[in-house]
Amino acid sequence: MGKGAYNVEPSPNGKFVLVTNKKDQSVSVIDAAGLSEVARIPTSKRIVHGIAYSPDSRYAYISCESIGIDPGAVDVIDLASRARVSTVPIAGQPTGITVLPTSSMPQRR
């Protein structure tokens, strides 16, 4: 893993374990069967924090903390391509993150 391993989270399908590297501005993708790092993905912000997955284990969402006036963000990682595919700026200080199943979401009327 990278420097400053911080949060560790297995994927719902059991294929991967992700580790946020708080001092390395990256996320390590670990193959759960072989316990070896298969990718290290740079993040958009310096201080990475939490990990959440889409229910189908296709995407990982990584919260990145803000520093001073620089806003935080959530990076979206495609685990099939092992690449960051999107970054969403977040005002304030995002740390922990979770993904709710769609059945838990309020319905619009």
C-alpha positions in Angstrom: 0.0 0.0 0.0 0.9 3.6 -0.2 2.0 5.7 2.7 -0.4 6.5 5.6 -2.8 3.6 5.1 -6.0 4.9 6.8 -9.4 3.3 6.0 -9.8 -0.2 4.7 -13.1 -1.5 3.2 -13.9 -4.8 1.4 -16.1 -4.6 -1.7 -19.7 -6.1 -1.4 -18.8 -8.8 -3.9 -15.6 -9.8 -2.0 -13.3 -9.3 -5.0 -11.4 -6.2 -3.7 -10.3 -4.5 -0.6 -9.7 -0.7 -0.9 -7.3 1.2 1.3 -7.1 5.0 1.4 -3.5 6.2 1.6 -3.8 9.4 3.6 -0.1 10.5 3.1 0.2 9.3 -0.5 -2.9 11.0 -2.1 -4.1 7.6 -3.5 -6.2 4.6 -3.1 -4.8 1.1 -3.2 -6.9 -1.6 -4.8 -6.1 -5.0 -3.3 -7.1 -8.3 -4.8 -8.9 -10.0 -1.9 -8.0 -13.5 -3.0 -4.2 -12.9 -3.4 -3.9 -10.0 -1.0 -1.7 -8.1 -3.5 -2.0 -4.6 -4.6 -3.3 -4.6 -8.2 -3.6 -0.8 -8.7 -2.8 2.4 -6.9 -5.1 5.2 -8.1 -4.2 8.9 -7.5 -7.0 11.0 -5.9 -8.0 14.5 -6.8 -7.2 15.9 -3.3 -4.3 15.4 -1.0 -6.1 13.9 2.0 -8.3 10.9 1.3 -10.6 9.5 3.9 -13.7 7.3 3.5 -14.7 4.5 1.2 -18.1 3.4 0.0 -19.2 1.1 -2.9 -22.1 1.0 -5.3 -24.3 -2.0 -4.5 -23.0 -3.9 -7.6 -19.4 -3.4 -6.6 -18.6 -1.6 -9.9 -17.8 1.8 -8.4 -16.0 3.0 -5.3 -16.7 6.4 -3.8 -13.8 8.0 -2.0 -14.3 11.1 0.3 -11.4 13.6 0.2 -11.1 16.2 2.9 -10.9 19.9 2.3 -7.8 21.9 3.2 -8.3 25.6 4.0 -10.4 27.2 1.3 -9.9 24.3 -1.1 -13.2 22.3 -1.0 -13.4 18.6 -0.4 -14.5 16.1 -3.0 -15.8 12.6 -3.7 -13.8 10.7 -6.3 -15.5 8.0 -8.3 -13.4 5.0 -9.1 -14.4 2.5 -11.8 -13.2 -0.8 -10.4 -13.4 -2.6 -13.8 -11.0 -0.1 -15.4 -9.2 0.7 -12.1 -9.3 4.4 -12.8 -10.8 7.6 -11.4 -13.7 8.4 -13.7 -15.2 11.4 -11.9 -14.8 13.9 -9.1 -17.6 15.7 -7.4 -16.7 18.9 -5.4 -18.2 18.9 -1.9 -18.5 22.0 0.2 -17.4 21.6 3.8 -15.4 18.7 5.2 -16.4 15.3 3.8 -14.9 12.5 5.8 -17.0 9.3 6.2 -19.2 8.2 3.3 -21.9 5.7 2.7 -24.2 4.6 -0.2 -27.8 3.9 0.6 -29.7 1.2 -1.4 -32.3 2.8 -3.7 -35.1 1.2 -1.6 -34.0 3.4 1.3 -34.2 6.6 -0.7 -37.3 8.8 -0.3 -39.7 8.7 -3.3 -40.3 11.9 -5.3 -43.9 12.8 -6.0 
